[in-house]
Amino acid sequence: MKASRTRKSLSLKEKVGIIKEVRDNQHESRVSVAQRLGIPITTLNTIWTKRQEIEKSYAEAGGSSLKRKRLQDGKFADLERALLVWFQNIRANNTSVTGSTIQEKALELAQKMNISPEFKASLGWLQGFRDRHDIVAKAVCGESNAVDDTTVEHFKENVLPGIIQRFDLKVIYNVDETALFYEMLPSKTLAQKAEPCHGGKKSKQRLTVLLGANADGTDKLRPLIIGKFKKPRCFKNIKNFPTGYKANKKA
């Protein structure tokens, strides 16, 4: 927090760096990123909400390395511009895109633009296209993109605080479910360098666990376990459980 107090203002370059940090660490919470960068979470959220405007201003100022990269167009500049528009549109719908998909679309565009005999969409071209337009491989995680970030940030900053202020923390609860794969082996192992490392089929046997607690941590709700069978054999002669239990075939 000391770092955030001493910082009076952030330059465009620093804001672009913060945006890149959030974008490159999507599996890390924004609160954690803000703490690591030494800035208030409200500042980070504001910068992220205005990221398109900030990046455009920085690029127009001529200080962005990304801008200089993109100005160095490849041999087929018109094709790449059309391909980039297609790529941005399809990603805006949260559709997964692979390298081979980009190559196929590039060949299709090349044919329409009458440059197909000369253009090959090779792996070397693909890597160059990715480098020029800052396209990287990322793991698809969760369904967070199904919700508009601007709407979420507005609710968190302007609506939620007013709602929370009307209640004591002890009466505000959060409840969520998670899967417990109780027969699944670890995904990593120690092995000698020369040893082939193959795994068997992973068990999909699981239970669904419902957990909940209030905001100040004074009350932890009794967990609810949902299994597939109403009366499993392991429950025989057991009358008391530390958790609740329900059965559902799709648990």
Stockholm file with secondary structure:
# STOCKHOLM 1.0

chainA/1-251         MKASRTRKSLSLKEKVGIIKEVRDNQHESRVSVAQRLGIPITTLNTIWTKRQEIEKSYAEAGGSSLKRKRLQDGKFADLERALLVWFQNIRANNTSVTGSTIQEKALELAQKMNISPEFKASLGWLQGFRDRHDIVAKAVCGESNAVDDTTVEHFKENVLPGIIQRFDLKVIYNVDETALFYEMLPSKTLAQKAEPCHGGKKSKQRLTVLLGANADGTDKLRPLIIGKFKKPRCFKNIKNFPTGYKANKKA
#=GR chainA/1-251 SS CHHHHHCCCCCHHHHHHHHHHHHHTTTSCHHHHHHHHTSCHHHHHHHHHTHHHHHHHHHHTTCCHHHHHHHSCCTTHHHHHHHHHHHHHHHHTTCCCCHHHHHHHHHHHHHHTTCTTTCCCCHHHHHHHHHHTTCCCCCCCTTGGGSCHHHHHHIIIIIHHHHHTTSCGGGCEEEEEEEECTTCCCSCCCCCTTSCCCCCCCCCCCEEEEEEEETTSSCBCCCEEEESCSSCGGGTTCCCCSSEEEECTTC
#=GC SS_cons         CHHHHHCCCCCHHHHHHHHHHHHHTTTSCHHHHHHHHTSCHHHHHHHHHTHHHHHHHHHHTTCCHHHHHHHSCCTTHHHHHHHHHHHHHHHHTTCCCCHHHHHHHHHHHHHHTTCTTTCCCCHHHHHHHHHHTTCCCCCCCTTGGGSCHHHHHHIIIIIHHHHHTTSCGGGCEEEEEEEECTTCCCSCCCCCTTSCCCCCCCCCCCEEEEEEEETTSSCBCCCEEEESCSSCGGGTTCCCCSSEEEECTTC
//
